[in-house]
Amino acid sequence: MNLHDEKVLILDFGSQYTQLIARKVREQKVYAEIVPFNYPVEKIKNEKPSAIILSGGPSSTYDKGAPFVSNEIFNLNVPVLGICYGLYMIVNGFAGKSSSSNKKEYGRAEIVIKKESPLFKGLSERETVWMSHGDKVTEIPSGFEIVAESENTPVAAIQNKEKNIYGIQFHPEVFHSVHGKEVIANFLFEICKLKGLWTMKSFVDSSVEQIRREVGNGTVLLGLSGGVDSTVTAVLLQKAIGEKLYCVFVDNGVLRKNEAENVIKRYKEGLNLNLIAVDAADLFLKKLKGVTDPEKKRRIIGKEFIKVFMKEAKKIGRFDFLAQGTLYPDVIESVSIKGPSDTIKSHHNRVPEVLKLIESGKVVEPLKELFKDEVRALGTELGIPRELIARHPFPGPGLAIRIIGEITKARLDILREADDIIVSEIKNAGYYDKLWQAFGIFLPVKSVGVMGDNRTYENVIAIRAVESTDAMTADWADLPHDFVKKISSRIINEVRGINRVVYDVSSKPPSTIEWE
C-alpha cells in the first residue's frame, strides 16, 4: 500500500489547532498533510488529494493582510471542509457575506442541527461543541443551505451537497467538541468515501525510505535526551541508517535526579545505540547565570546544544545532518513553518541556529508531523520497551523552565529532590499512566513557616499534574486530597529549603502546561 493512496490536505490559516486536525484525521487511519493556506493550486492538483480541509485561524476576513485561499480549489471536484476561519473562506469564495459579531463565542456552546446532513450522521439534534470566534456569517452563498445554528450563531454549519463543500463554525478537532470525532469521520467516510488505510506500520516503512533517501551516505548526529521523542527518533533512524547514526547525550545541568546515569545505561546497554555522553553541566549553568527571562533561557540552551553538537561532530570526523525529535506541538507553539500562526513560546529546537540548518536541508526531523500519542504508538511498532515510551513529556530546556527566575545549583538541587518525590509517589499510587504530566515547579517566593519551634522563611514548590490526550488542551488532575497531602508532607519534611507546597488548578487553555 502506498502511504499516499488516501491523502487529506489541510490548508493552514494559522490556527493553534491545525495540527490537531491532522491528528484527528489520522486517528481514522487516513493520511493527512498540512500545507500553507496559499499552497499553489497546481501542486494541489499534482498531489491529487482525496479531500481538502481549511483550518481555522486568528484573522478576520476584513483584517488588513488577512490570508485568503485561492477560489480555484473549489473547482477541483474534491470534497472541502471549512472549519471556523475556513467557513469564511467558503462564504467568501462563493460571494456570501460575513461581519464582526456583537455576540462572540468562546468555549463550549450548544448547536442545534436543523437539516439532515451527512456531516452530522448519527448525531443528536443538539450537540455540545467548542467555539472560538468573533465573526458571523450574515448571508450564506447561493447554492448553500444552513444545517446548524447556536444561540449566538444563526449560521453554525452550511453545506452544498452538489459540490461536496461543507463549512462549520465550531472546532470538531478539539476534545471539548463532544462528538467532533464523529463529525470528522463522517466527512472522511460518508462524504469523501475513504477507507482508512494509513497505519503506524506504513508510517515506519515510508519514514525509513524517506530517511535513507534524504541522508544517503551521510552521517547523522542526534541529540538524545532520554525522553520519548528522542528515543523513538533514535530507534527509527537506527533502523534506517544503522551505524551512520551517532547519538550524543548532553548533561546540560538542568536534568532530573539521576537522569544522566540512567540514560547512559539504558541506551548503551538496552538499545545498543552508538552513544556519546558529554558532561556540559558547568558550561550551561555558567551561560544561564543571572538569566530570568524564559525565552532567553530557551534560546541559550538551544544555542549551546548546537555548539556542543558541532564540537562532538568534529571528534566523529564527519557530520552531515543534525537530527531532532521535533513534534507537532513544538512547531505549532513556535513560529509556524507552514502557516501564519501566532507565536506562543519558542522551542529550543527552533532557535535561529537550528532554523538555518533546516533551511539548508541539514536537519532530519522524522517525527515533526506527529503528536505525542502517535509517537508512543510508533515506539510500540518499533519494539521499544514500554517503560521508555510511556515516560511523561520532559521539556528540552529541562528544569530551567521549571524554576521561575534565575537558575542556581541550589535551586536545581531543591527542585530535583521535590520532583523525584512527586513522580515517585505518582508512580507508587498507580496514577502515572493516567496522567499526561506530573512534576514540580520551584517558585522564588518566600513565605513564613514554622518547623518545630523555629520560624522559617523558605521557598515554595508548586505541583503540576494534568490530564490530556494531545497537549493542545489539558485539564488539571483532581487527585485525591489525602494523596496530595502525602506528597506535600514528604516535600516539606524531606527537602531542605521548602516550607510550603501549592497545587496548580489551572487548565490549558488559558494556561500552558509548563509554567515558562
SULHUKA-V667475 format. One record per backbone hydrogen bond with DSSP energy under -0.5 kcal/mol. CO is the residue of the C=O (numbers start at 0). NH is the residue of the N-H. If there is no record, write none. Layout:
BEGIN
co: (CO/CO)
nh: (NH/NH)
END
This chain:
BEGIN
co: (1/5/6/6/6/7/7/8/8/9/9/10/10/11/13/14/16/17/18/19/20/21/22/23/24/24/25/28/30/32/34/35/39/40/41/42/43/43/44/49/50/51/52/52/53/55/55/59/62/69/70/71/72/78/79/80/80/81/81/82/83/83/84/85/86/87/88/89/90/91/93/96/96/98/101/104/106/108/108/109/110/110/111/111/116/117/119/124/126/126/127/127/128/128/129/130/132/133/135/135/138/140/144/146/146/147/147/148/152/153/155/155/156/156/157/158/159/159/163/164/165/166/167/169/170/173/175/176/178/179/180/181/182/183/184/184/185/185/186/187/198/199/200/201/202/203/204/205/206/207/208/209/210/211/214/218/218/219/219/220/221/221/222/226/227/228/229/230/231/232/233/234/235/236/236/237/240/241/243/243/244/245/245/246/246/247/247/248/248/249/250/253/255/257/258/259/260/261/262/263/264/264/265/265/266/272/273/274/275/277/277/279/280/281/282/283/284/285/287/287/291/292/293/294/295/296/297/298/299/300/301/302/303/304/305/306/307/308/309/310/311/312/320/321/322/326/327/328/330/332/332/333/338/340/346/347/350/350/351/352/353/354/355/356/357/361/362/363/364/366/369/370/371/372/373/374/375/376/377/378/379/384/384/385/387/394/396/397/398/400/401/401/405/407/408/409/410/411/412/413/414/415/416/417/418/419/420/421/422/423/424/425/425/426/430/430/431/435/436/438/440/440/441/441/442/442/443/446/448/450/453/455/457/458/458/459/460/461/461/462/462/463/464/465/465/466/472/472/473/474/476/479/480/481/482/483/484/485/486/487/488/489/490/493/494/496/499/501/502/506/507)
nh: (4/30/8/49/50/9/32/10/52/11/34/12/54/36/341/17/20/21/22/23/24/25/26/27/27/29/28/197/7/9/11/38/43/44/45/46/47/48/47/78/8/80/10/54/82/12/14/62/65/72/73/74/75/51/165/53/82/83/167/85/86/87/88/89/90/91/92/93/95/94/141/137/138/135/103/132/130/110/128/150/112/126/113/148/119/120/122/112/110/128/177/178/108/130/170/106/104/100/98/137/96/143/158/113/114/155/156/111/149/155/168/169/146/147/166/144/163/164/79/159/81/157/83/171/173/176/177/179/182/183/184/185/186/187/188/189/189/190/191/193/202/203/204/205/206/207/208/209/210/211/212/213/214/215/217/319/320/221/245/322/223/247/224/230/231/232/233/234/235/236/237/238/239/240/241/241/243/244/219/245/246/221/247/248/275/223/249/250/277/251/279/398/258/261/262/263/264/265/266/267/268/269/269/270/272/274/246/276/248/250/279/283/284/285/286/287/288/288/290/406/404/296/297/298/299/300/301/302/303/304/305/306/307/308/309/310/311/312/313/314/315/316/220/363/222/330/331/332/333/343/344/335/340/335/349/350/353/354/355/356/357/358/359/361/360/321/364/323/367/369/327/374/375/376/377/378/379/380/381/383/382/387/388/389/390/397/399/400/401/515/403/441/407/411/412/413/414/415/416/417/418/419/420/421/422/423/424/425/426/427/428/430/431/429/433/434/434/392/465/463/442/461/403/443/444/459/445/457/455/453/450/448/446/498/499/442/501/440/463/464/503/438/476/435/436/474/469/470/507/466/478/483/484/485/486/487/488/489/490/491/492/493/494/495/497/458/460/462/504/510/473)
END
